């Protein structure tokens, strides 16, 4: 896969290094030549000096044949312009952008550009670590607003319908591992001893999920 990364800061350099190690064709664009110094010796990708929203710089990096474009510069305006250019002018299939001001997330959403907000992700993650240490997310989506959490069901919930855990818009049981086998539970499936359950949960509902697992429902 050919990936063009705009911005060779710590995040861009780390992402590029990982992708190159996995065998992808990676091209970085940064307006500062010294940014190349963040890349490891012998880096197998390409480094281009220029502004990421400049069409000449994008074309020099091979944007016409790119499979993905990731905007990781230090400026939100630069990221949105370059991301829109990659998507609208060059029809790059996958376009992602980093935002530093989470208040701009709605703007990117309206434009149909998936984003990662460092601030929002960090706040959500620290909140989880402080207050919900026993519920460790397996996967997070967006900027950490939605999580996949796995938990062994306590014995006192044996015999309860797994659908009782579902809370519209907040919590949903999406998978159960039982006896070493995974299943997607139907509506009437009952909890059995030793069930390992995967929940899709809103980050704001982790406390509620913890309450479900700490005490019997309805008490």
MARSEDO-334541 format. One line per field, with one value per residue (C-alpha): residue number from 1; x, y, z; residue in one letter. Coordinates in pm, whole numbers. Each point is the difference from the previous one (the first is absolute). Layout:
N
nr <- [NUM;...] $
x <- [X;...] $
y <- [Y;...] $
z <- [Z;...] $
rest <- [A;...] $
***
This chain:
219
nr <- [1;2;3;4;5;6;7;8;9;10;11;12;13;14;15;16;17;18;19;20;21;22;23;24;25;26;27;28;29;30;31;32;33;34;35;36;37;38;39;40;41;42;43;44;45;46;47;48;49;50;51;52;53;54;55;56;57;58;59;60;61;62;63;64;65;66;67;68;69;70;71;72;73;74;75;76;77;78;79;80;81;82;83;84;85;86;87;88;89;90;91;92;93;94;95;96;97;98;99;100;101;102;103;104;105;106;107;108;109;110;111;112;113;114;115;116;117;118;119;120;121;122;123;124;125;126;127;128;129;130;131;132;133;134;135;136;137;138;139;140;141;142;143;144;145;146;147;148;149;150;151;152;153;154;155;156;157;158;159;160;161;162;163;164;165;166;167;168;169;170;171;172;173;174;175;176;177;178;179;180;181;182;183;184;185;186;187;188;189;190;191;192;193;194;195;196;197;198;199;200;201;202;203;204;205;206;207;208;209;210;211;212;213;214;215;216;217;218;219] $
x <- [0;128;-51;80;49;-9;211;314;-35;18;-333;61;351;-115;-291;220;262;-259;-160;337;91;-323;100;-208;111;15;69;27;-48;129;94;300;296;130;-316;168;215;-293;9;222;328;-55;-368;-130;-278;24;23;-115;50;-301;-342;-246;-282;211;-106;354;128;-284;60;373;-79;-220;-346;-156;66;-40;-221;-13;81;53;20;217;144;-3;-268;-369;-53;282;-138;-352;114;240;-251;-272;241;105;-361;-171;271;188;-272;224;-211;95;55;61;91;124;-157;151;-312;-280;-257;72;-101;-353;138;205;-300;-216;267;9;363;73;213;204;9;301;-159;-334;165;234;-281;-214;292;112;-359;-26;329;-95;-356;-43;329;-173;-162;290;-105;111;-67;-106;-169;2;172;-81;-374;-94;182;5;38;32;-91;-55;-355;-29;-164;-309;-104;-21;-340;-78;-76;300;-235;-72;336;-101;-67;-110;275;239;69;-44;117;168;174;38;291;-126;200;267;-249;-132;-366;-226;-275;-361;-258;-92;350;67;328;195;281;336;-145;244;-215;94;-191;-19;-27;0;292;-248;-183;298;-118;-341;153;219;-315;-157;302;53;-352;-305;-230;-295;153] $
y <- [0;346;241;371;164;377;107;-167;80;-264;-156;12;-143;-279;-93;7;-220;-256;-11;-38;-284;-171;30;299;269;315;358;285;370;268;362;-28;-197;-62;-201;-287;-38;-155;-299;-296;-59;-195;95;-169;246;331;350;306;363;220;115;-286;209;82;-203;-6;-148;-253;-103;-28;-245;-207;102;-109;-364;18;-245;214;350;101;367;32;350;230;225;-87;229;-166;-343;77;160;-280;-270;154;37;-365;-115;235;78;-332;-242;-170;-289;42;348;61;310;97;296;190;199;-252;273;-37;-366;83;190;-300;-226;216;-30;-379;-16;-239;166;-73;268;-38;211;-182;-342;84;134;-309;-236;165;2;-375;-73;204;-118;-329;-184;-342;65;12;81;-247;245;364;181;363;201;-255;70;-364;-300;-377;-142;-368;-122;-333;-4;-40;-325;169;102;-363;-68;363;92;167;246;147;175;192;369;187;228;-92;-373;-306;-361;-84;-332;-280;-242;-319;-317;129;78;340;65;293;-24;-13;194;-279;-138;-41;66;-311;-46;118;209;259;278;274;325;294;295;377;141;204;-320;-191;78;-143;-316;-32;22;-284;-220;102;-73;-184;187;169;23] $
z <- [0;-88;288;-9;338;30;296;127;367;273;-97;-374;30;232;-226;-310;167;103;-345;-175;235;-106;-366;-113;-244;215;-115;249;-70;236;-60;236;-143;353;79;-184;311;187;-234;91;-184;-319;-23;-315;-77;-188;146;-195;102;-61;120;25;-151;-306;-302;-134;328;9;-359;60;281;-231;118;-331;88;377;187;314;120;363;102;312;-13;302;-154;-16;-300;-193;85;-116;-327;-88;100;-215;-291;26;14;-245;-255;-6;115;254;142;366;146;372;196;344;176;291;87;75;-58;-371;-4;-117;-299;-111;56;-222;-268;38;115;291;268;311;268;227;273;4;-18;288;219;-59;59;325;122;-67;174;306;54;-188;36;9;-340;-245;-358;-264;-286;-17;-287;-110;270;267;21;-71;146;-15;351;97;347;172;133;378;112;144;-353;-118;-148;-86;-359;-161;-169;345;-25;-313;58;-310;-126;284;44;-220;32;-330;68;255;31;160;42;-234;-280;-106;-70;-85;262;-111;198;245;70;373;177;96;254;-139;-284;-136;-143;-245;43;-236;236;-16;199;202;100;143;352;-78;-144;307;211;-198;63;366;118;-120;-236;162;347] $
rest <- [X;X;X;X;X;X;X;X;X;X;X;X;X;X;X;X;X;X;X;X;X;X;X;X;X;X;X;X;X;X;X;X;X;X;X;X;X;X;X;X;X;X;X;X;X;X;X;X;X;X;X;X;X;X;X;X;X;X;X;X;X;X;X;X;X;X;X;X;X;X;X;X;X;X;X;X;X;X;X;X;X;X;X;X;X;X;X;X;X;X;X;X;X;X;X;X;X;X;X;X;X;X;X;X;X;X;X;X;X;X;X;X;X;X;X;X;X;X;X;X;X;X;X;X;X;X;X;X;X;X;X;X;X;X;X;X;X;X;X;X;X;X;X;X;X;X;X;X;X;X;X;X;X;X;X;X;X;X;X;X;X;X;X;X;X;X;X;X;X;X;X;X;X;X;X;X;X;X;X;X;X;X;X;X;X;X;X;X;X;X;X;X;X;X;X;X;X;X;X;X;X;X;X;X;X;X;X;X;X;X;X;X;X;X;X;X;X;X;X] $
***
